[in-house]
Amino acid sequence: MSTLRVADPIVVAIDIDDAALSERLSASLGDAPGLRIAQAGEPADVTVIATTESAPAADDNEATLTPRELEVLALMAEGASNKAIARRLGISVHTAKFHVGSLLDKLDATGRTDAVAQAVRQGVIHL
């Protein structure tokens, strides 16, 4: 592989299914100092690749849960009420209810017990 000199621009190839997006990206990068857009078939130092296919859904919901939701979930797993959750976390009961509702939605659960069960099945929490 050849080494680049400081003065050599980085050659960027763009391989994007969406023509409009490809053109916008080419126009944006084309004026960037130190970069050059590769011509069709030209070797490039970097290739930007994107497809119009949707990204696969995340396998675990842990990434979508906030740190506070994880704390609330752990307390729910202990059987804590909204009032107890609020007291333990130093938040209002209304905020605790909001977090519980958000967890039910994100875990696609029908209730508190189901939310804990779903979280265990998905490996979000361990009992």
Secondary structure in CASP SS format (residue, H / E / C, confidence):
PFRMAT SS
TARGET T0000
AUTHOR 0000-0000-0000
METHOD secondary structure of the structure
MODEL  1
M C 1.00
S C 1.00
T C 1.00
L C 1.00
R C 1.00
V C 1.00
A C 1.00
D C 1.00
P C 1.00
I E 1.00
V E 1.00
V E 1.00
A E 1.00
I E 1.00
D E 1.00
I E 1.00
D C 1.00
D C 1.00
A H 1.00
A H 1.00
L H 1.00
S H 1.00
E H 1.00
R H 1.00
L H 1.00
S H 1.00
A H 1.00
S H 1.00
L H 1.00
G H 1.00
D C 1.00
A C 1.00
P C 1.00
G C 1.00
L E 1.00
R E 1.00
I E 1.00
A C 1.00
Q C 1.00
A C 1.00
G C 1.00
E C 1.00
P C 1.00
A C 1.00
D C 1.00
V E 1.00
T E 1.00
V E 1.00
I E 1.00
A E 1.00
T C 1.00
T C 1.00
E C 1.00
S C 1.00
A C 1.00
P C 1.00
A C 1.00
A C 1.00
D C 1.00
D C 1.00
N H 1.00
E H 1.00
A H 1.00
T H 1.00
L C 1.00
T C 1.00
P H 1.00
R H 1.00
E H 1.00
L H 1.00
E H 1.00
V H 1.00
L H 1.00
A H 1.00
L H 1.00
M H 1.00
A H 1.00
E C 1.00
G C 1.00
A C 1.00
S C 1.00
N H 1.00
K H 1.00
A H 1.00
I H 1.00
A H 1.00
R H 1.00
R H 1.00
L H 1.00
G C 1.00
I C 1.00
S C 1.00
V H 1.00
H H 1.00
T H 1.00
A H 1.00
K H 1.00
F H 1.00
H H 1.00
V H 1.00
G H 1.00
S H 1.00
L H 1.00
L H 1.00
D H 1.00
K H 1.00
L C 1.00
D C 1.00
A C 1.00
T C 1.00
G C 1.00
R H 1.00
T H 1.00
D H 1.00
A H 1.00
V H 1.00
A H 1.00
Q H 1.00
A H 1.00
V H 1.00
R H 1.00
Q C 1.00
G C 1.00
V C 1.00
I C 1.00
H C 1.00
L C 1.00
END
